[in-house]
Amino acid sequence: MKSLILCLLYISTSSLYSQDYLNHSAKWTEIHAYGGAGNPYITSEVYTIYLTGDTMINSMLYYTVLKSGTKTTRNWVENTIVEVVPISISLAPLREDGGVFYTYQAALDKDEVLHNFNLSVGDTAIYTCHLPQVVVKIDTIYIGNMARKQFHFVNFSGGGTSTLIEGVGCSHGLYEHPCNPYIVIEEGSRLQCYSFDDQYCQLDDDVDCGNATLVDWEKDDSSRILLFPNPCQNYVDIQFINYPIGRTEIQIINAEGRLFARTEILQPIGINRINLDDLPSGLYFVHLLIGNINEFRKIWISK
């Protein structure tokens, strides 16, 4: 079955920080499920987060934030709905400054960084899980006709993935942090839709978020590059198929973003062999740069 996302995606490294990310039109529609694990009851919350007004705290201007929707509890054994109740909850006030989202924590009477969108490959995002979330790839996602960066992180064990979208938040929710592997067993959260100034981005093909551009993930550009053998030992061959012509830089970096090797080829044509003799076993990334194209491919070295 094809996996669809209602956002236009392409590789880019250009700066996109040319506008404010927050105003009163911004809305995040999310779903959060919890329960199960032997319990016959599973609860799901479907809600929208709104910026409902303004407030001054410690001489700083914040948006007041409302979470509004419904909470449904089901008996999954009997396949019955037990309860449906409305949700209307105020969340931590939110502000932005220089490409960073902050929330006000009333109990501590101070700001906390929620998301930092000023990231490059090799940087670590704000995270709360047990593994550092290191940026390994940056591409571009469109909200209507607005381009935003999307940050991808190391997936340590092949579990589910979460990304960070510039000016939007984590793909698992505005108040969530990236955490890979994101493994969901009967519970978890995800961002379904985001809108800003009547422009839409749909991240869940099971819901209708408005007027968005349909993209088929099976038609991306990943087939233009083949790496083999993988896992590899002392070398990896990179085969370019209908790749853009031009001087191409190839880097080998590890999961923490440390550069281990760099080489250049004049034209990305045919098969090019990269020597890995001096690299120890582990997970690495082949980083390809040509013009404004900035791509990553995962390789395993096993010796």
C-alpha positions as CSV (number, residue, x, y, z in Angstrom):
1,M,0.0,0.0,0.0
2,K,1.3,3.4,-0.9
3,S,2.2,5.8,2.0
4,L,0.9,9.3,1.2
5,I,1.6,12.6,2.8
6,L,-0.2,15.8,1.9
7,C,2.9,18.0,1.8
8,L,5.4,18.7,-0.9
9,L,8.8,17.5,0.0
10,Y,12.2,18.1,-1.6
11,I,15.8,18.4,-0.7
12,S,17.2,21.9,0.1
13,T,19.7,23.6,2.3
14,S,18.6,27.2,1.7
15,S,17.7,29.4,4.7
16,L,14.0,29.5,5.4
17,Y,14.0,31.8,8.4
18,S,12.3,34.8,6.8
19,Q,9.0,35.0,8.7
20,D,7.5,34.7,12.1
21,Y,6.3,31.2,12.9
22,L,3.5,32.1,15.3
23,N,0.3,34.2,15.0
24,H,-3.3,33.6,16.0
25,S,-4.0,31.7,12.8
26,A,-1.7,28.8,13.7
27,K,-3.4,25.5,14.6
28,W,-2.1,22.0,15.4
29,T,-4.5,19.0,15.1
30,E,-3.2,16.0,17.0
31,I,-4.2,12.6,18.3
32,H,-2.9,11.0,21.5
33,A,-3.8,7.4,22.5
34,Y,-2.9,5.7,25.8
35,G,-4.0,2.7,27.8
36,G,-4.0,-1.0,26.8
37,A,-1.0,-3.2,28.0
38,G,-3.5,-5.7,29.4
39,N,-6.1,-3.1,30.2
40,P,-9.3,-3.6,28.1
41,Y,-9.7,0.2,28.0
42,I,-7.9,2.5,25.5
43,T,-8.4,6.2,25.5
44,S,-7.8,8.5,22.5
45,E,-7.7,12.2,22.5
46,V,-8.3,14.1,19.3
47,Y,-7.8,17.8,19.7
48,T,-6.7,21.1,18.1
49,I,-4.2,23.5,19.7
50,Y,-5.1,27.2,19.3
51,L,-3.3,30.4,20.1
52,T,-6.2,32.2,21.7
53,G,-4.7,35.5,22.9
54,D,-1.7,37.4,24.3
55,T,-0.4,37.7,27.8
56,M,2.6,39.6,29.4
57,I,4.8,37.5,31.8
58,N,7.9,39.0,33.2
59,S,7.8,41.7,30.6
60,M,7.7,39.1,27.8
61,L,4.8,38.7,25.4
62,Y,3.4,35.2,25.2
63,Y,0.6,33.5,23.3
64,T,-2.1,31.9,25.5
65,V,-2.7,28.3,24.3
66,L,-5.8,26.2,24.4
67,K,-6.2,22.5,23.7
68,S,-9.7,21.7,22.6
69,G,-11.3,18.5,21.4
70,T,-12.8,15.2,22.6
71,K,-11.6,12.2,24.7
72,T,-13.0,8.8,23.8
73,T,-12.6,5.7,25.9
74,R,-13.1,2.3,24.3
75,N,-13.3,-1.2,25.5
76,W,-11.2,-2.9,22.8
77,V,-12.1,-6.4,24.0
78,E,-15.8,-5.8,23.5
79,N,-15.3,-3.2,20.8
80,T,-17.6,-0.7,22.5
81,I,-17.3,3.0,23.3
82,V,-17.4,3.6,27.1
83,E,-17.3,7.4,27.3
84,V,-16.9,10.5,25.2
85,V,-16.1,13.7,27.0
86,P,-15.0,17.2,25.8
87,I,-11.5,18.5,26.3
88,S,-10.7,22.2,27.0
89,I,-7.4,22.7,28.7
90,S,-5.0,25.6,28.9
91,L,-1.4,24.7,28.0
92,A,1.9,26.4,28.9
93,P,2.1,29.9,27.3
94,L,4.2,30.0,24.2
95,R,6.5,32.5,22.5
96,E,9.1,32.6,19.8
97,D,12.4,34.4,19.5
98,G,15.1,34.0,16.8
99,G,13.9,30.7,15.5
100,V,13.3,29.2,19.0
101,F,10.0,28.3,20.7
102,Y,9.8,28.9,24.5
103,T,7.2,27.9,27.0
104,Y,6.6,29.6,30.3
105,Q,6.8,27.1,33.2
106,A,4.7,28.7,36.0
107,A,5.9,26.4,38.8
108,L,9.5,27.5,38.1
109,D,8.7,31.0,37.0
110,K,11.0,30.8,34.0
111,D,11.2,30.1,30.3
112,E,12.1,26.7,28.9
113,V,13.2,26.0,25.3
114,L,10.6,23.9,23.6
115,H,12.1,23.7,20.1
116,N,15.2,25.2,18.5
117,F,14.9,25.4,14.7
118,N,18.4,26.8,14.2
119,L,19.9,23.4,13.5
120,S,22.4,22.1,11.0
121,V,23.5,18.5,10.2
122,G,25.4,17.2,13.3
123,D,23.5,19.4,15.8
124,T,21.5,18.0,18.6
125,A,17.8,19.0,19.0
126,I,16.1,19.6,22.3
127,Y,15.1,16.1,23.5
128,T,13.8,14.4,26.6
129,C,14.3,10.7,25.7
130,H,17.4,8.7,26.6
131,L,19.3,9.1,23.4
132,P,20.6,12.4,21.9
133,Q,18.7,13.4,18.8
134,V,21.4,14.3,16.2
135,V,20.4,15.8,12.9
136,V,21.4,13.6,10.0
137,K,19.3,15.0,7.2
138,I,17.5,18.3,6.4
139,D,14.9,18.5,3.6
140,T,12.0,20.8,2.9
141,I,8.3,20.5,3.6
142,Y,5.7,22.8,2.2
143,I,2.8,24.3,4.2
144,G,0.7,25.5,1.3
145,N,3.3,27.6,-0.6
146,M,5.4,28.2,2.5
147,A,8.7,26.3,2.6
148,R,9.9,25.0,6.0
149,K,12.9,22.9,6.9
150,Q,12.3,19.3,8.2
151,F,15.0,17.8,10.4
152,H,15.6,14.1,10.5
153,F,17.4,12.2,13.3
154,V,19.4,9.0,13.7
155,N,17.1,6.0,14.0
156,F,19.1,3.8,16.4
157,S,17.2,0.6,16.2
158,G,14.9,0.7,13.2
159,G,11.8,1.7,15.3
160,G,9.3,4.4,14.4
161,T,10.7,7.9,13.6
162,S,9.9,11.4,14.6
163,T,11.0,14.6,12.8
164,L,11.2,18.3,13.7
165,I,9.5,20.7,11.3
166,E,10.7,24.3,11.3
167,G,8.2,26.7,12.9
168,V,5.7,23.8,13.6
169,G,7.2,21.4,16.1
170,C,7.7,17.7,16.4
171,S,5.8,15.4,14.0
172,H,4.4,13.8,17.2
173,G,2.9,17.1,18.5
174,L,3.7,20.7,19.3
175,Y,4.6,20.0,22.9
176,E,6.5,16.8,22.1
177,H,10.2,16.5,21.5
178,P,11.9,14.4,18.8
179,C,12.7,10.9,20.0
180,N,14.0,8.1,17.8
181,P,13.3,5.3,17.8
182,Y,9.7,6.3,18.5
183,I,8.1,2.9,19.2
184,V,4.4,2.9,19.9
185,I,2.7,-0.1,21.5
186,E,-1.0,0.7,22.0
187,E,-0.2,4.3,22.7
188,G,1.5,7.4,21.4
189,S,0.8,10.7,19.7
190,R,1.2,12.3,16.3
191,L,0.6,15.5,14.6
192,Q,-2.1,15.1,11.9
193,C,-2.5,18.6,10.5
194,Y,-1.0,22.0,10.8
195,S,-2.3,25.3,9.4
196,F,-1.0,28.8,9.3
197,D,-2.5,31.8,7.5
198,D,-5.0,29.5,5.8
199,Q,-2.1,27.3,4.4
200,Y,-2.2,23.6,5.3
201,C,0.1,20.7,5.8
202,Q,-1.3,17.2,6.2
203,L,0.9,14.6,7.9
204,D,-1.8,11.9,8.4
205,D,-3.5,10.5,5.3
206,D,-6.5,9.3,7.4
207,V,-7.8,12.8,8.0
208,D,-8.7,15.8,5.8
209,C,-6.8,18.9,6.6
210,G,-7.8,21.2,3.8
211,N,-6.2,22.2,0.5
212,A,-2.8,20.5,0.4
213,T,-0.6,19.1,-2.3
214,L,-0.5,15.3,-2.6
215,V,2.9,13.6,-2.8
216,D,3.5,9.9,-3.3
217,W,6.5,8.8,-1.2
218,E,7.2,6.0,-3.8
219,K,8.2,8.7,-6.3
220,D,11.0,10.3,-4.2
221,D,14.6,10.6,-5.4
222,S,16.1,7.9,-3.2
223,S,16.5,5.5,-6.1
224,R,19.0,7.8,-7.8
225,I,21.7,6.5,-5.4
226,L,22.6,2.9,-4.6
227,L,25.1,1.9,-1.9
228,F,26.5,-1.6,-1.9
229,P,27.6,-3.8,-0.2
230,N,25.6,-2.8,2.9
231,P,26.6,-3.8,5.5
232,C,30.2,-3.3,4.3
233,Q,33.7,-3.9,5.5
234,N,36.6,-2.1,3.8
235,Y,34.8,-0.2,1.1
236,V,31.4,0.9,-0.1
237,D,30.5,1.5,-3.8
238,I,28.2,4.4,-4.6
239,Q,26.3,4.1,-7.9
240,F,24.7,7.3,-9.3
241,I,21.6,6.9,-11.6
242,N,20.4,9.9,-13.5
243,Y,22.0,12.2,-10.8
244,P,22.5,15.9,-11.4
245,I,25.8,16.7,-13.1
246,G,28.4,18.6,-11.2
247,R,31.2,18.5,-8.7
248,T,30.1,16.3,-5.8
249,E,31.4,16.1,-2.3
250,I,31.1,12.8,-0.4
251,Q,31.5,12.7,3.4
252,I,31.4,9.8,5.8
253,I,30.1,10.8,9.2
254,N,29.1,8.8,12.3
255,A,25.8,8.9,14.2
256,E,27.1,11.8,16.4
257,G,27.9,13.9,13.3
258,R,31.7,13.5,13.4
259,L,33.4,13.6,10.0
260,F,35.6,10.6,9.3
261,A,36.3,11.0,5.6
262,R,35.8,13.4,2.7
263,T,36.4,13.2,-1.0
264,E,35.3,14.9,-4.2
265,I,34.3,13.6,-7.6
266,L,34.0,15.8,-10.7
267,Q,30.9,14.1,-12.0
268,P,28.5,11.7,-10.2
269,I,28.4,9.1,-12.9
270,G,28.6,5.3,-12.7
271,I,30.1,3.6,-9.7
272,N,32.5,5.3,-7.3
273,R,34.4,3.3,-4.6
274,I,35.0,4.8,-1.1
275,N,37.7,3.3,1.0
276,L,36.7,2.4,4.6
277,D,39.8,0.6,5.8
278,D,40.4,3.0,8.7
279,L,36.9,3.1,10.1
280,P,35.8,0.9,13.0
281,S,32.5,-1.1,13.0
282,G,29.3,0.9,13.5
283,L,26.6,3.0,12.0
284,Y,27.7,5.7,9.5
285,F,26.1,8.1,7.0
286,V,27.2,8.9,3.5
287,H,26.6,12.6,3.1
288,L,26.4,13.8,-0.6
289,L,26.5,17.5,-1.5
290,I,26.1,18.8,-5.0
291,G,24.8,22.4,-5.5
292,N,21.8,22.8,-3.3
293,I,21.3,19.0,-3.0
294,N,22.1,17.7,0.5
295,E,21.4,13.9,0.9
296,F,22.2,11.2,3.4
297,R,22.3,7.4,3.1
298,K,22.9,5.0,6.0
299,I,25.6,2.3,5.9
300,W,26.7,-0.3,8.4
301,I,30.4,-1.2,8.7
302,S,31.0,-4.6,10.1
303,K,34.5,-5.9,10.6
